[in-house]
Amino acid sequence: MSAEKYAQWIVENQDKQGTPEFETVAAAYKAARNQTPQAPQTPQATQEPSLLQRLGKGVADYARRSVAEKANLAAGAVRGASSIGATLLTPYDLLAGNTQSIGNPERRQAIEEGLRSMGADPESAAFQVGKIGTEIAGTAGAGSALAKGLGMIPGVASRAPALINALRTSGMTTGAAPVTTGAKAADLALRAGAAGTTGALAGGMINPEDTGTSAAISTAIPLAAPVARQGATAARKILGTTTGVGDEALSQAFQAGKAGGTQAQAFRNAMRPVDDANMMSVLDDAMANLDAMRKARTDAYKQNMAGVKESQEIIDMTPIQNAFNKTVESYTFKGQARNPRAAQALQNVSDEINAWQGLNPVEYHTPEGLDALKQRIGSIRESLPFEDKSARAAVDNIYASIKKEIATKAPIYSKTMQDYTQASEVLEEVTRSLSLNEKATADTALRKLQSVMRNNANTNYGARLASVRALEEAGGRPILPQLAGQALSDWTPRGIQRATAPTAGAGLALAGNIPAALAFGAMSSPRIVGETMYGAGRLAGLSDNMVSPEVIRALRQGAYRAAPVLGAQ
């Protein structure tokens, strides 16, 4: 029966109210009415807030968050200051029985709970920033105070300035500039010890229980820099091997990017060549630097010889003639030449000496005049092949005897010739090792220049690299950046790696490790690695130019002083 019929029965039988029958029908009516589905109600449309309302709500929310963050920041600062305060009150609390630990956790917990009851959120970022910032600021002067106190002890400041400076800077520097390996190791040990001492003091001021942790972290910081440098060097060597170009090319790429200017341009032009002319420009620059080296030698010689020209004393040529005769005896046997080429060279020397002997002594037998004779003898020696050692040695004896006689009458001549000889030896070594002479082809010279990026037996383990550095220093034109750029211009590996790298990469790919295969391919590409190293150098150069050394030192000092606090959190 429906609810309507139950209702009709109840209306028609009011006289039965109170009887069991009426109560039964009434109950059935209520049950039927609850089961009747209600007509669906049409939801009222909600009004979308306007842009101004949304903006206002956003500002209000930001203001509430800003106020809360500022409150948490201030509460964190109070908590940070109380860390040092709790440490200072620890002796009192131990004696009063308020705590059983040197960390005094009861007082620290009470302070934090008090701040929480005032609405602060100790887990919020703002609270932690305020706390840690205040702890760092409160302990920043620990090393300076320790150094100042130590410096007040009679005799310590004068005898241990490095120790005092290391404590004052929390181990960042001793103020010394060690050169030898032993001195560098001792300096590093002193810095690490000072960092550990000041770190222990700073950490202990915040919480004595963290003293050991803070000391260990602070001690590790000065030791981390050399380890990081060694790691960077190892990575560069690994990449130099995977690409087949050697680590010197990668080092030059980084330095070119960092230096910028002509070095960066020379490197870029060589690594991203437009035509073959770029390949030959490095040879042109090498020859130009070689000419500059010759000119520098000549200019220095002329400048030093100005003092020699002032001496007009006549030099007896008898000792020179005696030296010549003795040399001839050592290269002949009963009037017959032991070495025909040496005999011919000595004959040429004899002609020069005899001709000079007959010239006016007032003009030609002075220190300046005999120096001219020596140069003529030297030209005979330079015309002899390098491999003709016997003939060159014979002429060298006469050359040395003339130089000796000049030096006896003009002492300044010895230094002049010593400087000239050293410059000549460097010039000769550079010319020979890099084949920068008229007899060598451009291809040979270019191959020897390009080989300096490798450090092996073919390059005399760095000797050619030293020659190129001497060329750059003499002429100023960048050579090494160009050679590095040429070595890094290929997209595929060089040397034996060109054959092995694809196999290794394919093996990784077939094994399903596609990311590793791609990474290995990139690490094996001279061009990709070269561009990366150059870019890293550019970033380093920009940071050096944009950030002053004072700011960098301040940041380093801040890191040294903040480390024990951050490490103990």
C-alpha positions as CSV (number, residue, x, y, z in Angstrom):
1,M,0.0,0.0,0.0
2,S,1.2,3.5,-0.8
3,A,1.7,6.3,1.7
4,E,-1.3,8.2,0.3
5,K,-3.7,5.2,1.1
6,Y,-2.3,4.8,4.6
7,A,-2.8,8.5,5.1
8,Q,-6.5,8.3,3.9
9,W,-7.2,5.4,6.3
10,I,-5.7,7.3,9.2
11,V,-8.0,10.3,8.4
12,E,-11.1,8.1,8.0
13,N,-10.4,6.2,11.3
14,Q,-9.6,8.9,13.8
15,D,-11.9,7.2,16.3
16,K,-9.6,4.2,16.5
17,Q,-6.6,6.3,17.6
18,G,-4.8,4.6,20.5
19,T,-5.7,1.1,19.4
20,P,-3.1,-1.4,18.2
21,E,-4.6,-1.3,14.7
22,F,-4.2,2.5,14.4
23,E,-0.6,2.4,15.7
24,T,0.2,-0.3,13.1
25,V,-1.1,1.7,10.2
26,A,0.5,4.9,11.4
27,A,3.9,3.1,11.6
28,A,3.3,1.7,8.1
29,Y,2.5,5.2,6.8
30,K,5.8,6.7,8.2
31,A,7.7,3.8,6.6
32,A,6.1,4.3,3.2
33,R,6.6,8.0,3.3
34,N,10.4,7.6,3.9
35,Q,10.7,5.3,0.9
36,T,9.0,7.7,-1.5
37,P,11.6,9.3,-3.8
38,Q,12.0,13.0,-3.4
39,A,11.8,15.3,-6.3
40,P,15.2,16.4,-7.4
41,Q,16.2,19.8,-6.3
42,T,17.7,22.2,-8.9
43,P,21.2,23.3,-7.7
44,Q,21.6,27.0,-7.4
45,A,24.1,28.5,-9.7
46,T,27.2,29.8,-7.9
47,Q,28.6,33.1,-8.9
48,E,32.2,33.1,-10.2
49,P,34.4,35.5,-8.3
50,S,35.5,38.5,-10.3
51,L,39.1,39.2,-11.2
52,L,39.3,42.0,-8.6
53,Q,38.0,39.6,-6.0
54,R,40.5,36.9,-6.9
55,L,43.3,39.5,-6.9
56,G,42.2,40.7,-3.5
57,K,42.1,37.2,-2.1
58,G,45.6,36.5,-3.5
59,V,47.0,39.6,-1.9
60,A,45.3,38.7,1.4
61,D,46.7,35.2,1.3
62,Y,50.1,36.5,0.5
63,A,50.0,39.0,3.3
64,R,48.9,36.2,5.7
65,R,51.8,34.0,4.5
66,S,54.2,36.9,4.6
67,V,53.3,37.8,8.1
68,A,53.6,34.1,9.1
69,E,56.9,33.7,7.4
70,K,58.3,36.8,9.1
71,A,57.1,35.6,12.4
72,N,58.7,32.2,11.9
73,L,61.9,33.8,10.7
74,A,62.0,35.9,13.9
75,A,61.1,32.9,16.0
76,G,63.9,31.0,14.3
77,A,66.3,33.7,15.1
78,V,65.3,33.6,18.7
79,R,65.8,29.8,18.7
80,G,69.2,30.2,17.1
81,A,70.3,32.7,19.7
82,S,69.0,30.4,22.5
83,S,71.2,27.6,21.2
84,I,74.2,29.5,22.2
85,G,72.4,30.7,25.4
86,A,71.6,27.2,26.4
87,T,75.2,26.2,26.0
88,L,76.3,29.1,28.2
89,L,73.8,28.1,30.8
90,T,74.6,24.4,30.8
91,P,77.0,24.6,33.9
92,Y,74.3,26.3,35.9
93,D,71.6,23.8,34.8
94,L,74.0,20.9,35.6
95,L,74.6,22.2,39.1
96,A,70.9,23.0,39.6
97,G,69.8,19.5,38.5
98,N,67.8,20.9,35.5
99,T,69.7,18.7,33.1
100,Q,71.9,15.6,33.0
101,S,73.6,16.2,29.7
102,I,76.1,18.8,28.4
103,G,73.8,19.3,25.4
104,N,71.1,20.7,27.8
105,P,68.2,19.3,25.7
106,E,65.6,20.2,28.4
107,R,66.2,24.0,28.1
108,R,66.4,23.8,24.3
109,Q,63.2,21.9,24.1
110,A,61.4,24.3,26.5
111,I,62.4,27.2,24.4
112,E,61.2,25.6,21.2
113,E,57.9,24.5,22.8
114,G,57.4,28.1,24.1
115,L,57.9,29.4,20.6
116,R,55.4,26.8,19.3
117,S,52.8,27.9,21.8
118,M,53.1,31.4,20.5
119,G,52.2,30.3,17.0
120,A,55.7,29.5,15.5
121,D,56.2,26.5,13.2
122,P,59.7,25.0,14.0
123,E,59.4,22.8,10.9
124,S,58.9,25.7,8.5
125,A,61.7,26.8,6.1
126,A,61.6,30.4,7.5
127,F,62.1,29.2,11.0
128,Q,65.1,27.0,10.0
129,V,66.6,29.9,8.0
130,G,66.3,32.2,11.0
131,K,67.7,29.6,13.4
132,I,70.7,28.6,11.3
133,G,71.5,32.1,10.1
134,T,71.6,33.3,13.7
135,E,73.8,30.4,14.7
136,I,76.2,31.1,11.9
137,A,76.3,34.8,12.7
138,G,76.7,34.1,16.4
139,T,79.7,31.8,15.9
140,A,81.4,33.6,12.9
141,G,83.8,35.3,15.2
142,A,85.0,32.2,17.0
143,G,88.2,31.8,15.0
144,S,89.0,35.5,15.1
145,A,88.6,35.5,18.9
146,L,90.7,32.4,19.3
147,A,93.4,33.9,17.1
148,K,93.3,37.2,19.0
149,G,93.7,35.5,22.3
150,L,96.6,33.4,21.0
151,G,98.3,36.4,19.6
152,M,98.2,38.1,23.0
153,I,100.5,35.4,24.4
154,P,104.1,36.8,24.4
155,G,106.2,35.5,21.5
156,V,103.4,33.6,19.7
157,A,102.4,36.3,17.2
158,S,106.0,36.7,16.0
159,R,106.8,33.0,15.9
160,A,103.6,31.5,14.6
161,P,102.0,34.1,12.3
162,A,100.8,31.4,9.9
163,L,98.9,29.6,12.7
164,I,97.2,32.8,13.9
165,N,96.2,33.7,10.4
166,A,94.8,30.2,9.8
167,L,92.7,30.4,13.0
168,R,91.5,33.9,12.1
169,T,90.3,32.7,8.7
170,S,88.9,29.4,10.0
171,G,91.5,27.5,7.9
172,M,91.0,29.3,4.6
173,T,94.5,30.6,4.4
174,T,97.7,30.9,6.4
175,G,98.9,33.9,4.5
176,A,101.9,32.0,3.2
177,A,102.7,31.1,-0.4
178,P,104.3,27.7,-0.3
179,V,106.3,26.5,-3.3
180,T,107.8,23.1,-2.7
181,T,105.6,20.0,-2.3
182,G,106.7,19.6,1.4
183,A,105.8,23.2,2.2
184,K,102.4,22.9,0.5
185,A,101.6,19.7,2.5
186,A,102.6,21.4,5.7
187,D,100.5,24.5,4.8
188,L,97.5,22.3,4.1
189,A,97.9,20.4,7.3
190,L,98.1,23.6,9.3
191,R,94.9,24.9,7.6
192,A,93.0,21.7,8.2
193,G,94.0,21.7,11.9
194,A,93.0,25.3,12.3
195,A,89.7,24.7,10.5
196,G,89.0,21.7,12.8
197,T,89.8,23.7,15.9
198,T,87.6,26.7,15.0
199,G,84.8,24.3,13.7
200,A,84.9,22.5,17.0
201,L,84.6,25.8,18.9
202,A,81.7,27.0,16.7
203,G,79.8,23.8,16.8
204,G,80.4,23.5,20.6
205,M,79.0,27.0,21.1
206,I,75.7,25.9,19.5
207,N,75.6,22.4,21.1
208,P,78.5,20.7,22.9
209,E,77.3,17.3,21.7
210,D,78.0,18.3,18.1
211,T,81.6,19.4,18.7
212,G,83.1,16.3,17.2
213,T,80.9,16.4,14.1
214,S,81.6,20.1,13.5
215,A,85.3,19.5,13.9
216,A,85.4,16.7,11.4
217,I,83.4,18.6,8.8
218,S,85.6,21.7,9.1
219,T,88.8,19.7,8.9
220,A,87.6,18.1,5.7
221,I,86.9,21.4,3.9
222,P,90.5,22.5,3.2
223,L,91.3,18.9,2.2
224,A,88.4,18.8,-0.3
225,A,89.8,21.4,-2.7
226,P,92.9,19.4,-3.7
227,V,90.8,16.3,-4.0
228,A,88.4,18.1,-6.3
229,R,91.2,19.4,-8.4
230,Q,92.7,15.9,-8.6
231,G,89.2,14.7,-9.6
232,A,89.0,17.3,-12.4
233,T,92.4,16.4,-13.6
234,A,91.5,12.7,-13.7
235,A,88.3,13.5,-15.6
236,R,90.2,15.5,-18.1
237,K,92.7,12.7,-18.6
238,I,89.9,10.2,-19.1
239,L,88.2,12.4,-21.7
240,G,91.6,12.9,-23.4
241,T,91.9,9.1,-23.7
242,T,88.3,8.5,-24.9
243,T,88.6,11.1,-27.6
244,G,92.2,10.2,-28.6
245,V,93.3,13.9,-28.5
246,G,95.1,13.9,-25.1
247,D,94.4,16.0,-22.0
248,E,96.5,19.0,-23.1
249,A,94.1,19.8,-25.9
250,L,91.2,19.8,-23.4
251,S,93.1,22.0,-21.0
252,Q,93.8,24.5,-23.8
253,A,90.1,24.5,-24.8
254,F,89.1,25.5,-21.2
255,Q,91.9,28.1,-20.9
256,A,91.0,29.6,-24.3
257,G,87.3,30.0,-23.2
258,K,88.3,31.5,-19.9
259,A,90.8,33.9,-21.4
260,G,88.5,35.1,-24.2
261,G,89.8,37.6,-26.7
262,T,92.4,36.5,-29.3
263,Q,92.9,33.1,-27.6
264,A,89.2,32.3,-27.8
265,Q,89.0,33.4,-31.4
266,A,92.0,31.4,-32.4
267,F,90.6,28.3,-30.8
268,R,87.1,28.7,-32.3
269,N,88.5,29.4,-35.8
270,A,90.6,26.2,-35.6
271,M,87.9,24.0,-34.1
272,R,85.2,25.3,-36.5
273,P,87.3,25.7,-39.7
274,V,85.7,27.3,-42.7
275,D,88.4,26.2,-45.2
276,D,91.9,24.7,-45.3
277,A,93.4,28.2,-44.8
278,N,92.7,28.0,-41.1
279,M,94.9,24.9,-40.9
280,M,97.9,26.8,-42.3
281,S,97.4,29.9,-40.2
282,V,99.0,28.3,-37.2
283,L,102.2,27.7,-39.2
284,D,102.3,31.3,-40.3
285,D,101.9,32.4,-36.7
286,A,104.7,30.1,-35.6
287,M,107.0,31.5,-38.2
288,A,106.1,35.0,-37.2
289,N,106.8,34.2,-33.6
290,L,110.1,32.7,-34.6
291,D,111.1,35.9,-36.4
292,A,110.1,37.8,-33.3
293,M,112.4,35.5,-31.2
294,R,115.3,36.2,-33.6
295,K,114.7,40.0,-33.4
296,A,114.5,39.9,-29.6
297,R,117.9,38.1,-29.5
298,T,119.4,40.7,-31.9
299,D,118.0,43.7,-30.1
300,A,119.2,42.4,-26.7
301,Y,122.7,41.7,-28.2
302,K,122.9,45.2,-29.7
303,Q,121.8,46.9,-26.4
304,N,124.4,45.0,-24.4
305,M,127.1,45.5,-26.9
306,A,126.8,49.3,-26.5
307,G,129.0,48.9,-23.4
308,V,131.5,46.7,-25.2
309,K,132.0,49.3,-28.0
310,E,133.2,51.9,-25.4
311,S,136.4,49.8,-24.9
312,Q,139.1,50.7,-27.5
313,E,141.8,48.5,-26.1
314,I,143.7,46.5,-28.7
315,I,143.6,42.7,-28.2
316,D,146.6,40.5,-29.0
317,M,145.5,37.9,-31.5
318,T,148.4,35.5,-30.7
319,P,146.3,33.4,-28.3
320,I,143.7,33.0,-31.0
321,Q,146.2,31.9,-33.5
322,N,147.7,29.4,-30.9
323,A,144.2,28.0,-30.3
324,F,143.7,27.5,-34.0
325,N,147.0,25.7,-34.4
326,K,146.2,23.4,-31.5
327,T,142.8,22.6,-33.0
328,V,144.4,21.8,-36.4
329,E,146.9,19.4,-34.7
330,S,144.0,17.5,-33.1
331,Y,142.3,17.0,-36.4
332,T,145.4,16.0,-38.5
333,F,147.9,13.2,-38.5
334,K,151.4,14.1,-39.8
335,G,149.9,16.9,-41.9
336,Q,147.0,14.7,-43.2
337,A,143.4,15.5,-42.3
338,R,141.6,12.9,-40.2
339,N,138.2,14.4,-41.3
340,P,138.1,16.1,-44.7
341,R,135.0,18.1,-43.8
342,A,136.5,19.3,-40.6
343,A,139.8,20.1,-42.5
344,Q,137.8,22.2,-45.0
345,A,136.0,24.1,-42.3
346,L,139.3,24.8,-40.5
347,Q,140.7,26.1,-43.8
348,N,137.8,28.5,-44.1
349,V,138.4,29.6,-40.5
350,S,142.2,30.1,-41.2
351,D,141.4,32.3,-44.2
352,E,139.2,34.5,-42.0
353,I,141.7,34.8,-39.1
354,N,144.6,35.6,-41.5
355,A,142.6,38.3,-43.3
356,W,141.6,39.8,-40.0
357,Q,145.2,39.7,-38.7
358,G,146.2,42.0,-41.5
359,L,143.7,44.7,-40.8
360,N,144.4,47.9,-38.8
361,P,144.5,46.8,-35.1
362,V,143.2,50.1,-33.9
363,E,139.9,49.5,-35.6
364,Y,139.7,45.8,-36.0
365,H,141.5,44.3,-33.0
366,T,139.3,46.0,-30.4
367,P,136.6,44.1,-28.4
368,E,134.0,45.2,-31.0
369,G,136.3,44.4,-33.9
370,L,137.1,40.9,-32.7
371,D,133.4,40.3,-32.0
372,A,132.8,40.9,-35.7
373,L,135.5,38.3,-36.5
374,K,133.8,35.9,-34.1
375,Q,130.5,36.4,-35.9
376,R,132.2,35.5,-39.2
377,I,133.5,32.3,-37.6
378,G,130.1,31.6,-36.3
379,S,128.6,31.9,-39.8
380,I,131.0,29.1,-40.9
381,R,129.7,26.9,-38.0
382,E,126.0,27.6,-38.8
383,S,126.6,26.6,-42.5
384,L,127.7,23.1,-41.3
385,P,125.0,20.4,-41.1
386,F,123.8,19.5,-37.6
387,E,124.9,15.9,-38.0
388,D,128.5,17.0,-38.9
389,K,129.5,17.1,-35.3
390,S,133.2,16.8,-35.8
391,A,133.5,19.8,-38.1
392,R,131.2,21.9,-35.9
393,A,133.2,21.0,-32.8
394,A,136.5,22.1,-34.5
395,V,135.0,25.5,-35.4
396,D,133.5,25.8,-32.0
397,N,137.0,25.7,-30.4
398,I,138.1,28.7,-32.4
399,Y,134.9,30.5,-31.8
400,A,135.3,30.0,-28.0
401,S,138.9,31.2,-28.0
402,I,138.0,34.5,-29.6
403,K,135.1,35.0,-27.1
404,K,137.5,34.3,-24.3
405,E,140.0,36.9,-25.4
406,I,137.3,39.6,-25.8
407,A,136.0,38.8,-22.3
408,T,139.4,39.4,-20.7
409,K,139.5,43.0,-22.0
410,A,135.8,43.8,-21.7
411,P,134.2,42.0,-18.7
412,I,130.6,43.0,-19.7
413,Y,131.1,41.0,-22.9
414,S,130.9,37.7,-20.9
415,K,127.3,38.5,-19.8
416,T,126.4,39.8,-23.2
417,M,127.5,36.6,-24.9
418,Q,126.0,34.4,-22.2
419,D,122.6,35.9,-22.8
420,Y,123.1,35.7,-26.5
421,T,124.2,32.1,-26.3
422,Q,121.2,31.1,-24.2
423,A,118.8,32.8,-26.6
424,S,120.6,31.2,-29.6
425,E,120.3,27.7,-28.0
426,V,116.6,28.2,-27.4
427,L,116.1,29.5,-30.9
428,E,118.1,26.5,-32.3
429,E,116.1,24.0,-30.3
430,V,112.8,25.5,-31.3
431,T,113.8,25.5,-35.0
432,R,115.1,22.0,-34.9
433,S,112.4,20.3,-32.9
434,L,109.5,21.9,-34.8
435,S,111.3,21.8,-38.3
436,L,110.8,25.6,-38.7
437,N,113.5,26.0,-41.3
438,E,113.8,26.4,-45.0
439,K,114.8,22.8,-45.6
440,A,111.6,21.3,-44.0
441,T,108.3,21.2,-45.9
442,A,105.2,22.9,-44.6
443,D,103.6,19.6,-44.1
444,T,106.4,18.3,-41.9
445,A,106.4,21.5,-39.8
446,L,102.6,21.4,-39.4
447,R,102.7,17.7,-38.3
448,K,105.3,18.5,-35.7
449,L,103.3,21.4,-34.4
450,Q,100.1,19.3,-34.2
451,S,101.9,16.6,-32.3
452,V,102.6,18.8,-29.3
453,M,99.1,18.0,-28.0
454,R,100.3,14.5,-27.3
455,N,102.8,13.6,-24.5
456,N,104.7,10.5,-25.7
457,A,108.1,9.4,-27.1
458,N,107.4,10.9,-30.5
459,T,107.2,14.4,-28.9
460,N,110.1,13.7,-26.5
461,Y,107.6,13.7,-23.6
462,G,106.7,17.4,-23.7
463,A,109.9,18.9,-25.2
464,R,108.0,20.1,-28.3
465,L,105.3,21.6,-26.1
466,A,108.0,23.6,-24.3
467,S,109.3,24.8,-27.6
468,V,105.8,26.1,-28.6
469,R,105.4,27.8,-25.3
470,A,108.7,29.6,-25.9
471,L,107.5,30.6,-29.3
472,E,104.3,32.1,-27.9
473,E,106.1,34.0,-25.2
474,A,108.5,35.5,-27.7
475,G,106.1,36.5,-30.4
476,G,102.7,36.8,-28.7
477,R,100.7,35.1,-31.3
478,P,98.5,32.3,-29.9
479,I,99.6,28.9,-31.2
480,L,98.5,26.3,-28.6
481,P,94.8,27.4,-28.8
482,Q,94.9,26.8,-32.6
483,L,96.6,23.5,-32.3
484,A,94.0,22.4,-29.6
485,G,91.2,23.6,-31.8
486,Q,92.5,21.6,-34.8
487,A,92.8,18.5,-32.6
488,L,89.2,18.9,-31.4
489,S,87.6,19.7,-34.7
490,D,86.7,16.1,-35.7
491,W,83.4,14.7,-34.5
492,T,84.8,11.1,-34.4
493,P,87.6,9.9,-32.1
494,R,91.3,10.2,-33.1
495,G,93.9,7.5,-33.2
496,I,93.1,4.0,-32.1
497,Q,90.0,5.2,-30.4
498,R,88.5,5.7,-33.8
499,A,88.4,1.9,-34.2
500,T,87.5,0.9,-30.6
501,A,85.0,3.5,-29.6
502,P,82.2,2.5,-32.1
503,T,82.6,-1.1,-31.1
504,A,82.2,-0.3,-27.4
505,G,79.2,2.0,-28.1
506,A,77.5,-0.6,-30.2
507,G,78.0,-3.2,-27.5
508,L,76.2,-0.9,-25.0
509,A,73.4,-0.3,-27.4
510,L,72.9,-4.0,-28.2
511,A,72.8,-4.7,-24.5
512,G,69.8,-2.4,-24.3
513,N,71.6,0.4,-22.5
514,I,70.9,3.2,-25.0
515,P,71.5,6.1,-22.5
516,A,75.0,4.7,-21.7
517,A,75.7,4.2,-25.4
518,L,74.8,7.9,-26.2
519,A,76.8,9.1,-23.3
520,F,79.9,7.1,-24.4
521,G,79.5,8.4,-27.9
522,A,79.5,12.0,-26.6
523,M,82.5,11.3,-24.4
524,S,84.4,9.9,-27.4
525,S,83.7,12.8,-29.7
526,P,86.5,15.4,-29.8
527,R,84.2,18.1,-31.1
528,I,81.5,17.6,-28.4
529,V,84.0,17.4,-25.6
530,G,86.0,20.4,-27.0
531,E,82.8,22.5,-27.3
532,T,81.9,21.5,-23.7
533,M,85.3,22.4,-22.3
534,Y,85.4,25.7,-24.1
535,G,81.9,26.5,-22.8
536,A,83.0,25.7,-19.3
537,G,85.9,28.0,-19.7
538,R,83.6,30.8,-20.9
539,L,81.4,30.4,-17.8
540,A,84.5,30.5,-15.6
541,G,85.7,33.6,-17.3
542,L,82.4,35.3,-17.0
543,S,82.2,34.6,-13.3
544,D,85.7,35.9,-12.8
545,N,84.8,39.1,-14.6
546,M,81.4,39.6,-13.0
547,V,82.3,38.8,-9.4
548,S,85.1,40.7,-7.8
549,P,87.9,38.8,-6.0
550,E,86.8,40.4,-2.7
551,V,83.3,39.0,-3.1
552,I,84.8,35.5,-3.9
553,R,87.0,35.6,-0.9
554,A,84.1,36.7,1.3
555,L,81.9,33.8,0.0
556,R,84.8,31.4,0.6
557,Q,85.2,32.7,4.1
558,G,81.5,32.4,4.7
559,A,81.5,28.8,3.5
560,Y,84.4,28.0,5.9
561,R,82.6,29.5,8.8
562,A,79.1,28.2,8.0
563,A,80.2,24.6,7.4
564,P,80.5,23.4,11.0
565,V,77.0,24.9,11.8
566,L,75.3,23.4,8.7
567,G,77.0,20.0,9.2
568,A,75.7,19.7,12.7
569,Q,72.1,20.3,11.9
